[in-house]
Amino acid sequence: MKCVEILVFLLAGLVVSGCGGSDGEDVVDKSSFQMPIKENTWVRKETVRKTKDDFFSSAGKKNVEVPVDSTLATKLKTPVSLSISTEKECLQLTNAFDKKRTEVQKRGGLWHAYERVPEAKLYSEYGMQLDSQTNRLVFSLKYLCKNAQGFRLTGWGAETVRKFKSMGKESFRKHFRNLGGAPADVDNWIRFAEFSIQSKDRKIPYAKIGESLAKAQPLVDLYEDLSQRKIDGNTSLQTFLTEGASLLSVINENFTTDPRMVLALQDEEIHPFEGLKGEM
């Protein structure tokens, strides 16, 4: 009997097709090879929730650059005094950072702080970038705390490395290509497995991660402060815009100059799948 109905459900990356069989019963065909979702790791690409009206109110806006205050940037680059020696201490501080950024984003994020002031709306792209890069900063730090004493694997990552070890490189490649994996994807999985094995016993002193946390503290504090800033005149508006631009500049620079942050982003890059995304 010909297939009379095809239902395609895009749920968790699984494609299911149903066709009527010769006995009149539906036959559900599931691929034996399912693309896994990247594990929920350190850099979640979260987005601040927006309504449809919010989205279209920002459409078509021209980005306008705001100059960075070099004095403020220098101050933001001056780390606070912190002493971190254990994973527990490390996570306690990153969880505190995470709580602050979560509270800001529950209120709409810095994007909303720009959008709620008519004169600042033209610059709301800064708010969106600050929300995104603060997410990146906090989750990178939390990742470092959890992986300071070795490259940890769970779920799909652990299973992939187990299969790679048991099969060997070429058998692994052949196996997943036969299951329908694109050659480029399979090569990425091999690269991930090799990197994971090499990094298994990597050690990062907590004192060094503490240096990165000390640099992040004033950044997270200013992010929280800006989200609640009252803007009631040209002077305070200019201060708000300048501080936002300076904060974004320092956060972005931190990703290229702090050795631990560079390492975290290198680890992120080696993971072959998209991170979990928040709702928009």
C-alpha contacts under 8 A as a table, 3 or more apart, distances in Angstrom:
res1	aa1	res2	aa2	distance
1	M	20	G	6.92
1	M	21	G	6.19
1	M	22	S	5.36
2	K	19	C	7.70
2	K	20	G	7.18
2	K	21	G	7.96
3	C	6	I	7.37
3	C	18	G	7.85
3	C	19	C	4.59
3	C	20	G	5.54
3	C	21	G	7.65
4	V	19	C	6.19
4	V	20	G	6.38
5	E	18	G	6.47
5	E	19	C	5.69
5	E	20	G	7.29
6	I	17	S	5.43
6	I	18	G	5.38
6	I	19	C	6.34
7	L	16	V	6.78
7	L	17	S	5.34
7	L	18	G	6.07
8	V	15	V	5.92
8	V	16	V	5.53
8	V	17	S	5.81
9	F	14	L	7.15
9	F	15	V	5.82
9	F	16	V	6.11
10	L	13	G	5.80
10	L	14	L	6.00
10	L	15	V	6.00
11	L	14	L	5.63
11	L	15	V	7.48
12	A	37	I	7.80
13	G	34	Q	7.50
13	G	35	M	6.77
13	G	36	P	7.75
13	G	37	I	7.80
14	L	30	K	7.87
14	L	34	Q	6.69
14	L	35	M	7.93
15	V	30	K	7.05
15	V	31	S	7.60
16	V	28	V	6.68
16	V	29	D	6.11
16	V	30	K	5.67
16	V	31	S	7.95
17	S	28	V	5.88
17	S	29	D	5.73
17	S	30	K	7.42
18	G	26	D	6.02
18	G	27	V	5.39
18	G	28	V	4.69
18	G	29	D	6.58
19	C	26	D	5.52
19	C	27	V	5.44
19	C	28	V	6.99
20	G	23	D	7.87
20	G	24	G	5.61
20	G	25	E	5.63
20	G	26	D	4.56
20	G	27	V	6.13
21	G	24	G	5.24
21	G	25	E	5.44
21	G	26	D	5.91
21	G	27	V	6.11
22	S	25	E	7.41
31	S	34	Q	6.53
32	S	179	L	7.13
33	F	179	L	5.73
33	F	180	G	6.90
33	F	181	G	7.81
36	P	156	W	6.96
36	P	273	F	7.88
37	I	273	F	6.36
37	I	274	E	7.18
37	I	275	G	7.63
37	I	276	L	7.94
38	K	41	T	7.95
38	K	156	W	7.73
38	K	271	H	7.32
38	K	272	P	7.17
38	K	273	F	4.71
38	K	274	E	5.82
38	K	275	G	5.61
38	K	276	L	7.29
39	E	154	T	7.90
39	E	155	G	7.19
39	E	156	W	7.07
39	E	157	G	7.56
39	E	275	G	7.08
39	E	276	L	7.90
40	N	44	R	7.00
40	N	275	G	6.47
40	N	276	L	6.24
41	T	44	R	6.75
41	T	139	F	7.97
41	T	143	Y	7.17
41	T	275	G	7.46
42	W	136	R	7.86
42	W	139	F	4.37
42	W	140	S	5.36
42	W	141	L	7.85
42	W	142	K	6.50
42	W	143	Y	4.91
42	W	268	E	7.87
43	V	135	N	7.01
43	V	136	R	5.24
43	V	137	L	7.97
43	V	139	F	4.96
43	V	140	S	5.91
43	V	268	E	7.31
43	V	275	G	7.31
44	R	135	N	7.23
44	R	136	R	7.20
44	R	139	F	7.10
44	R	275	G	5.64
44	R	276	L	5.81
44	R	277	K	6.43
45	K	132	S	7.24
45	K	135	N	7.49
45	K	136	R	7.61
45	K	275	G	6.25
45	K	276	L	6.44
45	K	277	K	5.10
45	K	278	G	6.87
46	E	132	S	6.98
46	E	135	N	7.09
46	E	276	L	7.60
46	E	277	K	5.09
46	E	278	G	4.42
46	E	279	E	7.49
47	T	131	D	7.72
47	T	132	S	6.93
47	T	277	K	7.06
47	T	278	G	5.27
47	T	279	E	6.34
47	T	280	M	6.08
48	V	105	Q	6.19
48	V	106	K	7.98
48	V	108	G	6.21
48	V	109	G	6.34
48	V	131	D	7.57
48	V	278	G	7.42
48	V	279	E	7.24
48	V	280	M	6.30
49	R	108	G	6.86
49	R	278	G	7.85
49	R	279	E	5.87
49	R	280	M	4.60
50	K	54	D	5.88
50	K	55	F	6.49
50	K	108	G	7.69
50	K	280	M	5.54
51	T	54	D	5.07
51	T	55	F	6.31
51	T	280	M	7.70
52	K	55	F	5.10
52	K	56	F	6.36
53	D	56	F	5.34
53	D	57	S	6.04
54	D	57	S	5.17
54	D	58	S	6.67
55	F	58	S	5.54
55	F	59	A	6.53
56	F	59	A	4.92
58	S	61	K	5.94
58	S	121	K	7.94
61	K	122	L	6.56
62	K	122	L	7.06
63	N	122	L	7.04
63	N	123	Y	6.58
63	N	125	E	6.79
64	V	122	L	7.01
64	V	123	Y	6.16
65	E	123	Y	7.87
66	V	241	L	6.88
66	V	242	T	6.36
66	V	245	A	6.06
67	P	242	T	6.48
67	P	245	A	6.86
67	P	246	S	7.74
68	V	73	A	7.39
68	V	242	T	6.05
68	V	243	E	7.59
68	V	245	A	5.74
68	V	246	S	4.71
68	V	249	S	7.43
69	D	72	L	5.36
69	D	73	A	6.10
69	D	242	T	6.43
69	D	243	E	7.26
69	D	246	S	5.92
70	S	73	A	4.92
70	S	74	T	6.11
70	S	246	S	7.68
71	T	74	T	5.23
71	T	75	K	6.34
72	L	75	K	4.97
72	L	76	L	6.13
72	L	243	E	7.50
72	L	246	S	6.95
73	A	76	L	5.05
73	A	77	K	6.25
73	A	246	S	5.72
73	A	247	L	7.08
73	A	249	S	7.83
73	A	250	V	6.32
74	T	77	K	5.12
74	T	78	T	6.59
75	K	78	T	5.28
76	L	79	P	7.44
76	L	215	K	7.84
76	L	218	P	6.03
76	L	219	L	6.57
76	L	247	L	7.55
76	L	250	V	7.17
77	K	215	K	6.42
77	K	250	V	7.04
78	T	215	K	6.73
79	P	211	E	7.62
79	P	214	A	4.89
79	P	215	K	4.36
79	P	216	A	7.53
79	P	217	Q	7.42
79	P	218	P	7.33
80	V	214	A	5.10
80	V	215	K	6.76
80	V	217	Q	7.00
80	V	218	P	7.40
81	S	214	A	6.41
82	L	210	G	6.45
82	L	211	E	7.36
82	L	213	L	7.80
82	L	214	A	5.84
83	S	207	A	6.83
83	S	210	G	6.27
84	I	89	E	6.02
84	I	90	C	6.17
84	I	206	Y	5.92
84	I	207	A	5.35
84	I	209	I	7.62
84	I	210	G	5.07
85	S	89	E	6.92
85	S	90	C	7.59
85	S	205	P	7.89
85	S	206	Y	5.12
85	S	207	A	5.64
85	S	210	G	7.82
86	T	89	E	5.36
86	T	90	C	6.23
86	T	206	Y	6.18
87	E	90	C	4.91
87	E	91	L	6.06
87	E	145	C	5.86
87	E	146	K	6.94
87	E	148	A	7.93
87	E	206	Y	7.21
88	K	91	L	5.27
88	K	92	Q	6.06
89	E	92	Q	5.09
89	E	93	L	6.45
90	C	93	L	5.54
90	C	94	T	6.40
90	C	142	K	7.86
90	C	145	C	5.67
90	C	206	Y	7.37
90	C	209	I	7.85
90	C	210	G	7.21
91	L	94	T	4.99
91	L	95	N	5.76
91	L	142	K	6.43
91	L	145	C	6.14
91	L	146	K	7.70
92	Q	95	N	5.22
92	Q	96	A	6.30
93	L	96	A	5.02
93	L	97	F	6.38
93	L	213	L	7.84
94	T	97	F	4.92
94	T	98	D	6.05
94	T	138	V	6.67
94	T	141	L	6.57
94	T	142	K	5.61
94	T	213	L	7.75
95	N	98	D	4.82
95	N	99	K	6.08
95	N	142	K	7.61
96	A	99	K	5.09
96	A	100	K	6.43
97	F	100	K	5.25
97	F	101	R	6.38
97	F	138	V	6.54
97	F	217	Q	7.78
97	F	220	V	6.58
98	D	101	R	5.28
98	D	102	T	5.99
98	D	138	V	6.23
98	D	139	F	7.90
99	K	102	T	5.10
99	K	103	E	6.18
100	K	103	E	5.26
100	K	104	V	6.35
100	K	220	V	7.55
100	K	224	E	6.61
101	R	104	V	5.06
101	R	105	Q	6.20
101	R	134	T	7.39
101	R	135	N	7.45
101	R	220	V	7.38
101	R	223	Y	7.78
101	R	224	E	6.93
102	T	105	Q	5.13
102	T	106	K	6.07
103	E	106	K	5.09
103	E	107	R	6.61
104	V	107	R	5.36
104	V	108	G	6.77
104	V	109	G	5.12
104	V	110	L	7.26
104	V	224	E	6.29
104	V	227	S	6.41
105	Q	108	G	4.83
105	Q	109	G	3.86
105	Q	110	L	7.39
105	Q	131	D	7.59
106	K	109	G	6.74
107	R	112	H	7.72
108	G	111	W	6.79
108	G	112	H	5.07
108	G	113	A	7.57
109	G	112	H	5.50
109	G	113	A	6.77
109	G	127	G	7.44
109	G	128	M	7.88
109	G	131	D	6.20
109	G	227	S	6.81
110	L	113	A	4.74
110	L	114	Y	6.40
110	L	127	G	4.61
110	L	128	M	6.76
110	L	130	L	6.83
110	L	131	D	6.17
110	L	223	Y	7.71
110	L	226	L	7.28
110	L	227	S	5.30
111	W	114	Y	5.36
111	W	115	E	6.21
111	W	124	S	5.65
111	W	125	E	7.20
111	W	126	Y	7.33
111	W	127	G	3.89
111	W	128	M	4.88
111	W	130	L	7.91
111	W	131	D	7.12
112	H	115	E	4.78
112	H	116	R	5.89
112	H	124	S	7.87
112	H	127	G	7.36
113	A	116	R	5.59
113	A	117	V	7.17
113	A	127	G	7.35
113	A	226	L	7.72
113	A	227	S	5.63
113	A	228	Q	7.49
114	Y	117	V	5.85
114	Y	120	A	5.20
114	Y	121	K	5.46
114	Y	123	Y	6.89
114	Y	124	S	5.04
114	Y	127	G	6.29
115	E	118	P	6.77
115	E	120	A	6.53
115	E	121	K	4.74
115	E	124	S	6.06
116	R	120	A	7.83
116	R	121	K	7.35
117	V	120	A	5.29
117	V	121	K	6.32
117	V	231	I	7.54
118	P	121	K	5.43
119	E	122	L	6.96
119	E	237	L	7.91
120	A	123	Y	5.51
120	A	124	S	6.65
120	A	237	L	7.40
120	A	241	L	7.66
121	K	124	S	5.09
122	L	125	E	7.83
123	Y	126	Y	5.90
123	Y	127	G	7.59
123	Y	241	L	7.80
124	S	127	G	5.04
124	S	128	M	6.57
125	E	128	M	5.11
125	E	129	Q	6.25
126	Y	129	Q	5.16
126	Y	130	L	6.05
126	Y	244	G	7.03
126	Y	245	A	6.83
126	Y	248	L	7.54
127	G	130	L	5.05
127	G	131	D	6.21
127	G	244	G	7.65
128	M	131	D	5.23
128	M	132	S	6.28
129	Q	132	S	5.06
129	Q	133	Q	5.92
129	Q	248	L	7.46
130	L	133	Q	5.20
130	L	134	T	5.81
130	L	223	Y	7.82
130	L	244	G	7.86
130	L	247	L	7.94
130	L	248	L	5.88
131	D	134	T	5.33
131	D	135	N	6.29
132	S	135	N	5.23
132	S	136	R	6.39
133	Q	136	R	4.82
133	Q	137	L	6.04
133	Q	248	L	7.76
133	Q	251	I	7.11
133	Q	252	N	7.44
134	T	137	L	4.91
134	T	138	V	6.14
134	T	220	V	7.38
134	T	223	Y	7.97
134	T	251	I	7.66
135	N	138	V	5.39
135	N	139	F	6.09
136	R	139	F	5.43
136	R	140	S	5.91
137	L	140	S	5.28
137	L	141	L	6.35
137	L	216	A	7.79
137	L	251	I	7.62
138	V	141	L	5.24
138	V	142	K	6.28
139	F	142	K	5.00
139	F	143	Y	6.01
140	S	143	Y	5.07
140	S	144	L	6.28
140	S	261	M	6.77
140	S	264	A	5.81
140	S	265	L	7.32
141	L	144	L	5.09
141	L	145	C	6.40
141	L	209	I	7.81
141	L	212	S	7.72
141	L	213	L	7.15
141	L	261	M	7.47
141	L	264	A	7.86
142	K	145	C	5.16
142	K	146	K	6.43
143	Y	146	K	5.22
143	Y	147	N	6.10
143	Y	264	A	7.27
144	L	147	N	5.14
144	L	148	A	5.59
144	L	209	I	7.16
144	L	260	R	7.63
144	L	264	A	6.60
145	C	148	A	5.49
145	C	206	Y	7.52
145	C	209	I	7.28
146	K	149	Q	7.74
146	K	152	R	7.79
147	N	150	G	5.33
147	N	151	F	5.33
147	N	152	R	5.98
148	A	151	F	7.59
148	A	202	R	7.52
148	A	203	K	5.59
148	A	204	I	4.70
148	A	205	P	6.80
148	A	206	Y	6.96
149	Q	201	D	6.95
149	Q	202	R	6.30
149	Q	203	K	4.68
149	Q	204	I	6.27
150	G	199	S	6.74
150	G	200	K	5.07
150	G	201	D	4.73
150	G	202	R	4.80
150	G	203	K	5.83
151	F	196	S	6.61
151	F	199	S	5.69
151	F	200	K	4.79
151	F	201	D	6.86
151	F	202	R	6.66
152	R	200	K	7.24
153	L	157	G	5.56
153	L	158	A	4.97
154	T	157	G	5.71
154	T	158	A	4.96
154	T	159	E	7.75
155	G	158	A	5.58
155	G	159	E	6.38
156	W	159	E	5.15
156	W	160	T	6.00
157	G	160	T	5.16
157	G	161	V	6.30
157	G	193	A	7.89
158	A	161	V	5.30
158	A	162	R	6.19
159	E	162	R	5.03
159	E	163	K	6.22
160	T	163	K	5.24
160	T	164	F	6.11
160	T	189	W	7.65
160	T	193	A	6.76
161	V	164	F	4.96
161	V	165	K	6.14
161	V	193	A	5.06
161	V	194	E	7.99
161	V	196	S	7.41
161	V	197	I	7.50
162	R	165	K	5.27
162	R	166	S	6.26
163	K	166	S	5.11
163	K	167	M	5.82
163	K	168	G	7.99
163	K	172	F	7.23
164	F	167	M	5.33
164	F	168	G	5.49
164	F	169	K	6.29
164	F	172	F	5.86
164	F	190	I	7.51
164	F	193	A	6.71
165	K	168	G	5.59
165	K	169	K	7.88
167	M	170	E	7.83
167	M	171	S	5.49
167	M	172	F	5.50
168	G	171	S	5.61
168	G	172	F	5.92
169	K	172	F	5.20
169	K	173	R	6.21
169	K	190	I	7.14
170	E	173	R	5.00
170	E	174	K	6.14
171	S	174	K	5.07
171	S	175	H	5.93
172	F	175	H	5.15
172	F	176	F	6.35
173	R	176	F	5.64
173	R	177	R	6.17
173	R	186	V	6.31
173	R	187	D	7.42
173	R	190	I	7.55
174	K	177	R	5.21
174	K	178	N	6.08
175	H	178	N	5.28
175	H	179	L	6.48
176	F	179	L	4.93
176	F	180	G	6.53
176	F	181	G	5.49
176	F	186	V	6.69
177	R	180	G	5.15
177	R	181	G	4.69
177	R	182	A	6.52
177	R	183	P	6.54
177	R	186	V	7.00
178	N	181	G	7.14
181	G	185	D	6.49
181	G	186	V	6.16
182	A	185	D	5.22
182	A	186	V	6.27
183	P	186	V	5.18
183	P	187	D	6.15
184	A	187	D	5.11
184	A	188	N	6.33
185	D	188	N	5.06
185	D	189	W	6.37
185	D	272	P	7.61
186	V	189	W	5.01
186	V	190	I	6.29
187	D	190	I	5.08
187	D	191	R	6.19
188	N	191	R	4.94
188	N	192	F	6.09
188	N	270	I	7.96
188	N	272	P	6.03
189	W	192	F	4.96
189	W	193	A	6.13
189	W	272	P	6.57
190	I	193	A	5.08
190	I	194	E	6.13
191	R	194	E	5.26
191	R	195	F	6.11
191	R	270	I	7.49
192	F	195	F	5.17
192	F	196	S	6.06
192	F	270	I	5.80
192	F	271	H	6.27
192	F	272	P	7.16
193	A	196	S	5.09
193	A	197	I	6.24
194	E	197	I	5.27
194	E	198	Q	6.23
195	F	198	Q	5.13
195	F	199	S	6.05
195	F	270	I	7.77
196	S	199	S	5.16
196	S	200	K	5.92
197	I	200	K	5.28
198	Q	201	D	7.57
199	S	202	R	5.11
204	I	208	K	7.12
204	I	209	I	7.42
205	P	208	K	5.37
205	P	209	I	6.71
206	Y	209	I	4.96
206	Y	210	G	5.98
207	A	210	G	4.86
207	A	211	E	6.57
208	K	211	E	5.13
208	K	212	S	6.83
208	K	260	R	7.80
209	I	212	S	5.07
209	I	213	L	6.26
209	I	260	R	6.77
210	G	213	L	4.89
210	G	214	A	6.05
211	E	214	A	5.06
211	E	215	K	6.41
212	S	215	K	5.14
212	S	216	A	6.29
212	S	258	D	7.01
212	S	260	R	6.90
212	S	261	M	7.59
213	L	216	A	4.98
213	L	217	Q	6.17
214	A	217	Q	5.39
214	A	218	P	7.81
215	K	218	P	6.75
215	K	219	L	7.44
216	A	219	L	5.17
216	A	220	V	6.22
217	Q	220	V	5.41
217	Q	221	D	6.19
218	P	221	D	5.00
218	P	222	L	6.12
219	L	222	L	5.30
219	L	223	Y	6.17
219	L	247	L	6.66
219	L	251	I	7.21
220	V	223	Y	5.00
220	V	224	E	6.29
221	D	224	E	5.24
221	D	225	D	6.19
222	L	225	D	4.84
222	L	226	L	5.98
222	L	247	L	7.55
223	Y	226	L	5.38
223	Y	227	S	6.43
223	Y	247	L	7.68
224	E	227	S	5.31
224	E	228	Q	6.93
225	D	228	Q	5.53
225	D	229	R	6.22
226	L	229	R	4.95
226	L	240	F	7.03
226	L	244	G	7.40
229	R	240	F	7.64
231	I	236	S	5.60
231	I	237	L	5.68
231	I	240	F	7.65
232	D	236	S	6.50
232	D	237	L	7.24
233	G	236	S	5.47
233	G	237	L	6.05
234	N	237	L	5.01
234	N	238	Q	6.13
235	T	238	Q	5.30
235	T	239	T	6.28
236	S	239	T	5.00
236	S	240	F	6.07
237	L	240	F	5.07
237	L	241	L	6.21
238	Q	241	L	5.14
238	Q	242	T	6.00
239	T	242	T	5.16
239	T	243	E	5.98
240	F	243	E	5.29
240	F	244	G	6.11
241	L	244	G	5.13
241	L	245	A	6.20
242	T	245	A	5.18
242	T	246	S	6.06
243	E	246	S	5.03
243	E	247	L	6.00
244	G	247	L	5.15
244	G	248	L	6.24
245	A	248	L	5.23
245	A	249	S	6.20
246	S	249	S	5.10
246	S	250	V	6.29
247	L	250	V	5.27
247	L	251	I	6.19
248	L	251	I	5.19
248	L	252	N	6.14
249	S	252	N	5.29
249	S	253	E	6.13
250	V	253	E	5.01
250	V	254	N	6.02
251	I	254	N	5.05
251	I	255	F	6.74
252	N	255	F	5.44
252	N	256	T	7.24
253	E	256	T	5.44
253	E	257	T	6.20
254	N	257	T	5.21
254	N	258	D	5.47
254	N	261	M	7.26
255	F	258	D	6.15
255	F	261	M	5.42
255	F	262	V	5.85
255	F	265	L	7.93
256	T	259	P	7.65
256	T	261	M	7.36
256	T	262	V	5.94
257	T	261	M	7.88
257	T	262	V	7.29
258	D	261	M	5.34
258	D	262	V	6.23
259	P	262	V	5.07
259	P	263	L	6.20
260	R	263	L	5.00
260	R	264	A	6.23
261	M	264	A	5.03
261	M	265	L	6.27
262	V	265	L	5.30
262	V	266	Q	6.20
263	L	266	Q	5.03
263	L	267	D	6.26
264	A	267	D	5.12
264	A	268	E	6.25
265	L	268	E	4.84
265	L	269	E	6.14
266	Q	269	E	5.10
266	Q	270	I	6.50
267	D	270	I	5.29
267	D	271	H	6.93
268	E	271	H	5.58
269	E	272	P	7.44
